[in-house]
């Protein structure tokens, strides 16, 4: 990573995203944290600037559960910065009960996969302008239990929390592999990772507080956000992975993902369906 490289981190107001922002700002990057909530985002921005002593940290607002919000954000980001050197797709959601995005998608699939699918594709020209550049996707070991329910991606007929989350994380891995293939020759790499079991606020419903007690109870057994962010930071900044693409990492080394995640036909089908769901097709220019 070079000093002044522009890094965008989704879900940067807390947990691993905030920890990664601190570490990458210390590397000399110009870090932009993407946040859904203005108040939490401004507090995180203040904390990161204070901890790093860097003024090269900005905050921008975007709701990854809204296709309109993502499109607006992408245009604003490109007007403001012009280029992007590293995109860290870190934001994720897992909350009890079936919920939907603004556009009517099952929440976990809609945010964890579709939101990042659209965001990444909309920023490809900025990543091309910043090449050699990197895309880092925070997936999960939970993808190994996942299936892509092509007949009912929104799980309207057979929903449960684990099925929804695991599907979204498998989608992250399939998306990364297909993206890496499509970006060959453009100086843009794409890799995904399992951060480990990390103590963050992701499993807490901020509206009701549900999940707070169990998260506190289990916290001593989990990695810290800084430990969980280590592989994301490695993939974003290390010279060791310059030019490496289409891999799945854990503990800063490439490992095998699930058998299903290497199904190229499934990856293409998921891509095509994701295009239709998000209304985004211009990636074909690449």
C-alpha positions as CSV (number, residue, x, y, z in Angstrom):
1,X,0.0,0.0,0.0
2,X,1.2,3.5,-0.9
3,X,0.7,6.6,1.2
4,X,-2.4,8.4,0.1
5,X,-4.1,5.4,-1.4
6,X,-7.8,5.8,-1.2
7,X,-9.6,3.0,0.8
8,X,-13.3,2.7,1.1
9,X,-14.6,0.5,4.0
10,X,-18.3,-0.4,4.2
11,X,-19.7,-0.8,7.7
12,X,-17.0,1.4,9.1
13,X,-18.7,2.8,12.1
14,X,-18.1,-0.1,14.4
15,X,-16.5,-3.5,14.8
16,X,-14.1,-4.9,12.2
17,X,-14.8,-2.1,9.8
18,X,-13.8,0.6,12.3
19,X,-10.8,-1.5,13.4
20,X,-9.7,-1.9,9.8
21,X,-10.1,1.9,9.2
22,X,-7.8,2.6,12.2
23,X,-5.1,0.1,11.0
24,X,-5.2,1.3,7.3
25,X,-5.1,5.0,8.3
26,X,-2.0,4.1,10.3
27,X,-0.6,2.6,7.1
28,X,-0.9,6.1,5.5
29,X,-4.1,5.5,3.5
30,X,-6.8,8.0,3.0
31,X,-9.7,6.1,4.5
32,X,-13.4,6.7,3.7
33,X,-15.8,4.9,6.0
34,X,-19.3,4.1,4.6
35,X,-21.9,4.3,7.3
36,X,-25.7,3.9,7.4
37,X,-26.3,6.0,10.5
38,X,-25.1,9.7,10.5
39,X,-24.7,9.9,14.3
40,X,-22.7,6.7,14.7
41,X,-20.7,7.5,11.6
42,X,-19.7,10.9,12.9
43,X,-18.7,9.4,16.3
44,X,-16.6,6.7,14.6
45,X,-14.9,9.3,12.4
46,X,-14.0,11.3,15.5
47,X,-12.7,8.2,17.2
48,X,-10.6,7.1,14.2
49,X,-9.1,10.5,13.7
50,X,-8.2,10.8,17.4
51,X,-6.7,7.3,17.6
52,X,-4.6,7.7,14.4
53,X,-3.8,11.4,14.6
54,X,-4.7,11.5,10.9
55,X,-7.0,14.0,9.2
56,X,-7.1,11.7,6.1
57,X,-10.2,9.9,7.3
58,X,-13.7,10.8,5.9
59,X,-17.2,9.5,6.4
60,X,-20.0,9.1,3.8
61,X,-23.5,7.9,4.2
62,X,-25.1,5.0,2.4
63,X,-27.8,2.4,3.1
64,X,-26.7,-0.9,1.6
65,X,-30.3,-2.0,1.9
66,X,-31.4,0.6,-0.7
67,X,-30.5,0.3,-4.3
68,X,-31.3,4.0,-4.8
69,X,-29.0,5.0,-1.9
70,X,-26.2,2.9,-3.3
71,X,-26.4,4.5,-6.7
72,X,-26.5,8.0,-5.2
73,X,-23.5,7.2,-3.0
74,X,-21.4,5.8,-5.9
75,X,-22.0,8.9,-8.0
76,X,-21.1,11.1,-5.0
77,X,-17.9,9.1,-4.2
78,X,-16.7,9.2,-7.8
79,X,-17.3,13.0,-8.1
80,X,-15.4,13.6,-4.9
81,X,-12.4,11.2,-5.3
82,X,-12.2,10.1,-8.9
83,X,-10.3,6.9,-8.1
84,X,-10.3,4.1,-5.6
85,X,-7.4,1.9,-4.7
86,X,-9.0,-0.5,-2.2
87,X,-12.6,-1.4,-1.6
88,X,-13.3,-3.4,1.6
89,X,-16.8,-4.9,1.5
90,X,-17.0,-5.4,5.3
91,X,-20.6,-4.5,6.2
92,X,-22.9,-7.3,7.2
93,X,-26.2,-8.0,8.9
94,X,-27.5,-11.0,10.9
95,X,-30.6,-10.4,13.0
96,X,-33.4,-12.7,14.2
97,X,-36.6,-12.8,12.3
98,X,-37.3,-12.3,8.6
99,X,-36.8,-8.7,7.5
100,X,-36.7,-7.0,4.1
101,X,-34.6,-4.2,2.5
102,X,-36.2,-1.1,1.1
103,X,-36.5,-2.8,-2.3
104,X,-38.2,-5.9,-0.8
105,X,-35.3,-8.3,-0.7
106,X,-34.6,-10.6,2.2
107,X,-32.4,-8.5,4.4
108,X,-29.3,-10.6,4.7
109,X,-29.2,-11.5,1.1
110,X,-30.1,-8.0,0.1
111,X,-27.4,-6.3,2.2
112,X,-24.6,-8.8,2.5
113,X,-24.7,-9.8,-1.2
114,X,-26.9,-7.6,-3.4
115,X,-25.9,-4.3,-1.8
116,X,-22.2,-5.1,-2.2
117,X,-22.7,-6.5,-5.7
118,X,-24.2,-3.3,-6.9
119,X,-21.8,-1.1,-5.0
120,X,-18.7,-2.9,-6.3
121,X,-19.9,-2.8,-9.9
122,X,-20.7,0.9,-9.7
123,X,-17.2,1.6,-8.4
124,X,-15.3,-0.5,-11.0
125,X,-14.4,2.5,-13.1
126,X,-13.0,4.2,-10.0
127,X,-11.1,1.0,-9.2
128,X,-9.8,0.9,-12.8
129,X,-8.6,4.5,-12.4
130,X,-6.8,3.6,-9.2
131,X,-5.2,0.4,-10.6
132,X,-3.4,-1.6,-9.4
133,X,-6.3,-1.8,-7.0
134,X,-7.9,-4.4,-4.7
135,X,-11.4,-5.6,-3.7
136,X,-11.6,-7.3,-0.4
137,X,-14.8,-9.2,0.5
138,X,-15.5,-10.2,4.1
139,X,-17.3,-13.5,3.9
140,X,-17.5,-16.2,6.6
141,X,-16.8,-19.8,7.3
142,X,-20.6,-20.0,7.5
143,X,-20.6,-20.2,3.7
144,X,-19.7,-23.9,4.0
145,X,-23.2,-24.6,5.3
146,X,-24.7,-22.4,2.7
147,X,-26.8,-23.1,-0.4
148,X,-28.0,-20.8,-3.1
149,X,-31.8,-21.2,-3.2
150,X,-32.3,-20.2,-6.8
151,X,-36.0,-20.9,-6.7
152,X,-36.5,-18.7,-3.7
153,X,-33.5,-16.4,-3.0
154,X,-35.6,-14.2,-0.7
155,X,-36.6,-17.3,1.4
156,X,-40.3,-16.3,1.4
157,X,-41.4,-19.9,1.8
158,X,-38.8,-21.5,4.1
159,X,-37.0,-18.9,6.1
160,X,-34.7,-19.3,9.1
161,X,-31.8,-17.2,10.3
162,X,-29.0,-19.7,9.7
163,X,-30.2,-20.6,6.2
164,X,-30.4,-16.9,5.2
165,X,-27.0,-15.9,6.6
166,X,-25.2,-18.9,5.2
167,X,-26.7,-18.3,1.8
168,X,-25.6,-14.7,1.8
169,X,-22.0,-15.7,2.8
170,X,-21.8,-18.3,0.1
171,X,-23.0,-15.7,-2.3
172,X,-20.1,-13.5,-1.2
173,X,-17.6,-16.2,-2.1
174,X,-19.2,-17.1,-5.4
175,X,-19.3,-13.3,-6.3
176,X,-15.7,-12.9,-5.5
177,X,-14.6,-15.8,-7.6
178,X,-16.7,-14.7,-10.6
179,X,-15.6,-11.1,-10.2
180,X,-11.9,-12.1,-10.2
181,X,-12.4,-13.9,-13.5
182,X,-14.2,-11.0,-15.1
183,X,-11.5,-8.5,-14.0
184,X,-8.5,-10.4,-15.3
185,X,-6.2,-8.0,-17.2
186,X,-7.6,-4.8,-15.6
187,X,-5.2,-4.5,-12.7
188,X,-8.0,-5.1,-10.2
189,X,-7.8,-8.1,-7.8
190,X,-10.7,-9.6,-5.8
191,X,-10.3,-11.9,-2.8
192,X,-12.5,-12.9,0.1
193,X,-11.9,-14.0,3.6
194,X,-13.1,-15.6,6.8
195,X,-12.4,-13.2,9.7
196,X,-13.0,-15.8,12.5
197,X,-15.5,-15.6,15.2
198,X,-15.4,-11.9,16.2
199,X,-17.1,-10.0,19.0
200,X,-19.0,-7.3,17.1
201,X,-22.5,-5.6,17.2
202,X,-23.6,-7.4,14.0
203,X,-25.9,-9.9,15.8
204,X,-27.6,-7.2,17.8
205,X,-30.9,-5.7,16.7
206,X,-30.3,-1.9,17.3
207,X,-34.0,-1.2,17.4
208,X,-34.9,-3.7,20.1
209,X,-31.5,-4.5,21.7
210,X,-32.2,-8.2,21.1
211,X,-29.0,-10.2,21.2
212,X,-27.1,-7.9,23.5
213,X,-27.0,-10.3,26.5
214,X,-25.8,-13.4,24.5
215,X,-23.2,-11.2,22.7
216,X,-21.8,-10.0,26.0
217,X,-21.9,-13.6,27.4
218,X,-19.9,-15.0,24.5
219,X,-17.5,-12.0,24.1
220,X,-14.6,-13.5,26.1
221,X,-14.5,-16.5,23.7
222,X,-14.4,-14.4,20.5
223,X,-11.7,-12.5,18.7
224,X,-11.5,-8.8,19.1
225,X,-12.5,-6.6,16.2
226,X,-8.8,-5.8,15.7
227,X,-7.9,-9.5,15.5
228,X,-10.9,-10.1,13.2
229,X,-9.8,-7.2,10.9
230,X,-6.3,-8.6,10.5
231,X,-6.9,-10.6,7.3
232,X,-8.9,-7.7,5.7
233,X,-6.0,-5.4,6.4
234,X,-3.5,-7.9,5.1
235,X,-5.4,-8.3,1.8
236,X,-5.8,-4.5,1.5
237,X,-2.2,-3.5,2.2
238,X,0.3,-6.4,2.1
239,X,2.8,-6.6,-0.8
240,X,2.6,-10.3,-0.4
241,X,-0.7,-10.5,-2.1
242,X,-0.1,-7.9,-4.8
243,X,-1.6,-9.5,-8.0
244,X,-3.2,-12.4,-6.1
245,X,-6.8,-12.8,-7.1
246,X,-9.8,-15.2,-6.7
247,X,-8.7,-16.7,-3.4
248,X,-10.3,-17.3,0.0
249,X,-8.2,-16.4,3.0
250,X,-8.2,-17.1,6.7
251,X,-5.6,-16.0,9.2
252,X,-3.7,-14.2,6.4
253,X,-3.2,-17.2,4.2
254,X,-5.1,-18.7,1.3
255,X,-7.2,-21.8,2.1
256,X,-9.8,-23.9,0.4
257,X,-13.4,-22.7,0.5
258,X,-16.4,-25.1,0.2
259,X,-16.8,-27.4,-2.8
260,X,-20.0,-25.6,-3.8
261,X,-18.2,-22.3,-3.9
262,X,-16.1,-23.5,-6.8
263,X,-19.2,-24.2,-9.0
264,X,-18.6,-21.9,-11.9
265,X,-22.0,-22.5,-13.4
266,X,-23.7,-21.6,-10.1
267,X,-21.5,-18.4,-9.8
268,X,-22.5,-17.3,-13.3
269,X,-26.2,-18.0,-12.6
270,X,-26.0,-16.0,-9.3
271,X,-24.3,-13.2,-11.2
272,X,-27.0,-13.0,-13.9
273,X,-29.8,-13.1,-11.3
274,X,-28.0,-10.4,-9.2
275,X,-27.8,-8.2,-12.3
276,X,-31.6,-8.6,-12.8
277,X,-32.4,-8.0,-9.1
278,X,-30.2,-4.8,-8.9
279,X,-30.9,-3.6,-12.5
280,X,-27.1,-3.3,-13.1
281,X,-25.7,-4.7,-16.4
282,X,-22.9,-2.3,-17.5
283,X,-20.2,-4.4,-16.0
284,X,-20.1,-6.1,-19.4
285,X,-18.0,-3.2,-20.6
286,X,-15.2,-4.8,-18.7
